[in-house]
């Protein structure tokens, strides 16, 4: 008997017979081949050009979205779940504080954050991902763009954000958290707030940070101290607003006219 379920983080709807085969769906053939080591020069040149144009399309599409906060989290939580309700409240509070809410554009936590922003009249955008079976953007987006490559999508989620909020999630959420933390640790992006919401969910990970990484000196105390952990949407958004206004201001990019022929 076939079973329907949502793939973690991506929001992909999959129909698959044995549940134990979760995650075994083939990737887009072109992307799979691209990541399988050296290829003929012509193939790699075409892929490089496609990546370039995908990056530029993202830049032009998101250039005017305003100061963003990116919300990460699982695609698996329905609207009756406490984490969905918390993400919805976070989205609303971020929008009231003047931020554009950016997510991966899918269901679950992503949908909830976008929904909260939309419900209070705020801006809501999504960076969707193209999958073997199409992922449909959630219905609470003012603007979205669909990417072929995960690394381009993650670039956009980071580039336009003043802060990052992570609610409970799986591999994709962990990947996004750690990549963002690494970029901050290495000075590739400024010391923007990283907020983990759902203290009981994240506590084992925080214990691992202290008991293993700090104990073995593979990270420094400041790497952990910069992470804000809370169960309160009000506290999360308050800390983000304080840092954004005090340290960075809420200015955003060059004040130039939109060019429709550039996809703006």
LOLUM-860835 format. One record per residue (C-alpha): residue in one letter; x, y, z. Coordinates in Angstrom, 2 decimals, m for minus. Example, Ala and Ser with C-alpha at 12.3 -4.5 7.8 and 13.67 -1.06 7.14 Angstrom:
residues 2
NODE   r        px        py        pz
NODE   A     12.30     m4.50      7.80
NODE   S     13.67     m1.06      7.14
***
This chain:
residues 264
NODE   r        px        py        pz
NODE   X      0.00      0.00      0.00
NODE   X      1.41      3.39     m0.98
NODE   X      2.08      5.90      1.75
NODE   X      2.09      9.72      1.41
NODE   X      4.45     11.85      3.48
NODE   X      6.35     15.15      3.38
NODE   X     10.11     15.13      2.88
NODE   X     12.00     16.90      5.67
NODE   X     12.63     20.64      5.20
NODE   X     11.88     20.65      1.50
NODE   X      8.13     20.30      1.63
NODE   X      8.20     17.74     m1.19
NODE   X      5.12     15.51     m1.32
NODE   X      6.20     11.94     m1.96
NODE   X      4.14      8.81     m2.64
NODE   X      6.22      5.78     m1.81
NODE   X      5.47      2.16     m1.01
NODE   X      7.81      1.11      1.82
NODE   X      8.18      3.88      4.47
NODE   X     11.69      2.62      5.24
NODE   X     12.87      4.00      1.89
NODE   X     12.39      7.62      2.99
NODE   X     14.99      9.84      1.40
NODE   X     15.82      7.40     m1.42
NODE   X     14.08      9.25     m4.22
NODE   X     16.50     10.13     m7.02
NODE   X     17.60     13.73     m7.33
NODE   X     17.19     15.72    m10.53
NODE   X     19.39     13.79    m13.02
NODE   X     21.31     16.85    m14.17
NODE   X     22.11     17.92    m10.60
NODE   X     23.03     14.36     m9.64
NODE   X     25.43     14.11    m12.55
NODE   X     26.91     17.54    m11.78
NODE   X     27.79     16.38     m8.25
NODE   X     29.34     13.08     m9.37
NODE   X     32.86     14.34     m9.95
NODE   X     34.55     15.47    m13.19
NODE   X     32.33     15.62    m16.28
NODE   X     32.97     16.54    m19.92
NODE   X     34.09     20.16    m20.26
NODE   X     31.03     21.18    m22.27
NODE   X     28.67     19.78    m19.63
NODE   X     30.47     21.58    m16.82
NODE   X     30.57     24.85    m18.74
NODE   X     26.81     24.67    m19.35
NODE   X     26.20     23.91    m15.66
NODE   X     28.45     26.79    m14.59
NODE   X     26.50     29.16    m16.82
NODE   X     23.19     27.83    m15.51
NODE   X     24.37     28.34    m11.92
NODE   X     25.49     31.88    m12.77
NODE   X     22.11     32.78    m14.25
NODE   X     20.29     31.16    m11.34
NODE   X     22.31     33.24     m8.89
NODE   X     21.66     36.43    m10.87
NODE   X     17.94     35.63    m11.09
NODE   X     17.87     35.29     m7.31
NODE   X     19.72     38.57     m6.82
NODE   X     17.38     40.50     m9.10
NODE   X     14.20     38.89     m7.75
NODE   X     15.06     39.54     m4.09
NODE   X     16.86     42.88     m4.38
NODE   X     13.87     44.90     m3.15
NODE   X     12.34     42.58     m0.55
NODE   X     13.58     44.75      2.33
NODE   X     15.40     43.75      5.54
NODE   X     14.61     40.07      6.11
NODE   X     14.66     37.57      8.92
NODE   X     14.94     33.98      7.72
NODE   X     12.93     31.34      9.56
NODE   X     14.11     27.73      9.34
NODE   X     12.19     24.64     10.44
NODE   X     10.63     21.35      9.46
NODE   X      8.09     20.92      6.69
NODE   X      6.37     18.14      8.64
NODE   X      4.39     20.04     11.27
NODE   X      0.70     20.67     10.54
NODE   X     m1.28     23.70     11.67
NODE   X     m2.54     21.87     14.77
NODE   X      1.01     21.45     16.11
NODE   X      2.41     23.72     18.82
NODE   X      5.54     24.47     16.77
NODE   X      3.41     25.56     13.81
NODE   X      1.50     27.96     16.08
NODE   X      4.76     29.28     17.51
NODE   X      6.21     29.89     14.04
NODE   X      3.02     31.67     13.01
NODE   X      3.31     33.98     16.01
NODE   X      6.99     34.62     15.25
NODE   X      6.14     35.51     11.66
NODE   X      3.49     37.98     12.80
NODE   X      5.78     39.64     15.34
NODE   X      8.64     39.90     12.86
NODE   X      6.34     41.56     10.34
NODE   X      5.07     44.04     12.93
NODE   X      8.69     44.87     13.76
NODE   X      9.26     45.87     10.13
NODE   X     11.00     42.77      8.79
NODE   X     10.22     40.77      5.70
NODE   X      9.78     37.11      6.67
NODE   X     11.81     34.80      4.44
NODE   X     11.56     31.01      4.45
NODE   X     12.25     28.04      2.22
NODE   X      8.76     28.53      0.82
NODE   X      7.36     25.10      1.68
NODE   X      4.79     23.80      4.19
NODE   X      5.09     23.23      7.95
NODE   X      7.17     25.76      9.87
NODE   X      7.92     27.66      6.66
NODE   X      4.24     28.06      5.86
NODE   X      3.43     29.05      9.43
NODE   X      6.00     31.87      9.50
NODE   X      4.88     33.17      6.10
NODE   X      1.27     32.92      7.18
NODE   X      1.85     34.91     10.36
NODE   X      3.53     37.70      8.40
NODE   X      0.79     37.80      5.77
NODE   X     m2.00     37.89      8.35
NODE   X     m0.74     41.14      9.87
NODE   X     m0.05     42.82      6.54
NODE   X      3.68     42.16      6.48
NODE   X      5.86     40.99      3.60
NODE   X      6.38     37.28      3.07
NODE   X      8.85     35.71      0.62
NODE   X     10.06     32.21     m0.12
NODE   X     13.07     30.51     m1.70
NODE   X     11.57     27.35     m3.12
NODE   X     13.54     24.33     m4.38
NODE   X     12.99     22.25     m7.52
NODE   X     12.73     18.55     m6.72
NODE   X     12.10     15.34     m8.68
NODE   X      8.44     15.71     m7.79
NODE   X      7.47     19.34     m7.78
NODE   X      7.33     21.22     m4.48
NODE   X      4.47     23.70     m4.43
NODE   X      5.15     27.02     m2.67
NODE   X      2.86     27.63      0.28
NODE   X     m0.10     29.97     m0.30
NODE   X      1.10     32.74      2.04
NODE   X      3.92     34.12     m0.11
NODE   X      3.92     37.59     m1.66
NODE   X      6.87     36.60     m3.79
NODE   X      8.86     33.45     m4.32
NODE   X     11.58     32.11     m6.55
NODE   X     12.28     28.45     m7.29
NODE   X     15.89     27.27     m7.41
NODE   X     17.44     24.17     m8.94
NODE   X     20.49     24.02     m6.66
NODE   X     20.33     23.83     m2.87
NODE   X     23.54     25.83     m2.44
NODE   X     22.11     28.73     m4.47
NODE   X     18.93     28.63     m2.41
NODE   X     20.91     28.73      0.85
NODE   X     22.93     31.67     m0.45
NODE   X     19.72     33.66     m0.92
NODE   X     18.35     32.71      2.50
NODE   X     21.52     34.11      4.09
NODE   X     22.30     37.09      1.85
NODE   X     19.17     39.14      2.59
NODE   X     18.73     38.46      6.31
NODE   X     19.54     40.41      9.46
NODE   X     18.82     37.42     11.72
NODE   X     18.01     33.72     11.64
NODE   X     15.32     31.91     13.60
NODE   X     15.32     28.11     13.76
NODE   X     12.37     26.13     15.05
NODE   X     12.52     22.34     15.39
NODE   X     13.45     20.50     12.23
NODE   X     15.54     17.75     10.70
NODE   X     18.65     17.45      8.56
NODE   X     17.83     20.49      6.43
NODE   X     17.28     22.72      9.45
NODE   X     20.51     21.52     11.08
NODE   X     22.38     22.12      7.83
NODE   X     21.06     25.69      7.66
NODE   X     21.85     26.40     11.32
NODE   X     25.41     25.10     11.17
NODE   X     26.22     26.75      7.87
NODE   X     24.98     30.09      9.17
NODE   X     26.90     29.66     12.44
NODE   X     30.06     28.79     10.48
NODE   X     29.71     31.87      8.28
NODE   X     29.42     34.05     11.40
NODE   X     32.26     32.25     13.21
NODE   X     34.60     32.75     10.25
NODE   X     33.60     36.37      9.65
NODE   X     32.02     35.74      6.25
NODE   X     28.84     37.43      7.44
NODE   X     28.34     39.86     10.31
NODE   X     27.46     38.73     13.81
NODE   X     23.73     38.52     13.14
NODE   X     21.50     36.88     15.78
NODE   X     20.81     33.15     15.60
NODE   X     17.73     32.23     17.62
NODE   X     16.76     28.64     18.46
NODE   X     13.10     28.30     19.47
NODE   X     11.84     25.28     21.38
NODE   X     14.25     24.94     24.27
NODE   X     13.41     21.33     25.15
NODE   X     13.89     20.25     21.52
NODE   X     17.30     21.90     21.18
NODE   X     18.64     21.13     24.69
NODE   X     20.44     17.87     23.73
NODE   X     22.22     19.75     20.94
NODE   X     23.18     22.55     23.33
NODE   X     24.48     19.95     25.79
NODE   X     26.60     18.49     22.99
NODE   X     28.02     21.94     22.28
NODE   X     29.08     22.37     25.91
NODE   X     30.01     18.81     26.85
NODE   X     31.85     17.88     23.66
NODE   X     32.74     20.79     21.39
NODE   X     33.62     23.30     24.09
NODE   X     35.21     20.65     26.28
NODE   X     37.45     19.55     23.41
NODE   X     38.07     23.19     22.42
NODE   X     36.86     22.64     18.85
NODE   X     34.81     25.83     19.25
NODE   X     35.16     28.85     21.50
NODE   X     32.79     30.12     24.22
NODE   X     31.70     32.99     22.00
NODE   X     30.47     30.56     19.35
NODE   X     27.88     29.22     21.79
NODE   X     27.13     32.46     23.61
NODE   X     25.95     34.18     20.45
NODE   X     23.11     31.64     20.07
NODE   X     19.86     32.82     21.66
NODE   X     17.56     30.07     22.98
NODE   X     13.97     30.84     23.92
NODE   X     10.39     29.61     23.87
NODE   X      8.99     33.13     23.62
NODE   X      8.18     34.74     20.28
NODE   X      8.22     38.13     21.99
NODE   X     11.71     37.55     23.41
NODE   X     13.02     36.21     20.11
NODE   X     11.81     39.16     18.05
NODE   X     12.79     41.63     20.76
NODE   X     16.39     40.42     20.73
NODE   X     16.50     40.47     16.94
NODE   X     15.08     44.00     16.75
NODE   X     17.47     45.27     19.40
NODE   X     20.54     43.95     17.61
NODE   X     19.35     44.97     14.15
NODE   X     18.58     48.55     15.19
NODE   X     21.46     49.10     17.61
NODE   X     24.27     47.41     15.73
NODE   X     23.28     47.44     12.08
NODE   X     20.38     49.86     11.66
NODE   X     17.45     48.95      9.44
NODE   X     18.94     50.36      6.28
NODE   X     18.90     48.14      3.27
NODE   X     20.83     48.30      0.04
NODE   X     21.07     51.01     m2.60
NODE   X     18.05     53.21     m3.26
NODE   X     17.68     52.63     m6.97
NODE   X     14.74     52.33     m9.31
NODE   X     13.40     48.92    m10.22
NODE   X     14.11     47.63    m13.71
NODE   X     11.37     45.31    m14.92
NODE   X     13.56     43.86    m17.64
NODE   X     16.01     42.69    m14.94
NODE   X     13.29     40.73    m13.16
NODE   X     12.95     43.29    m10.34
***
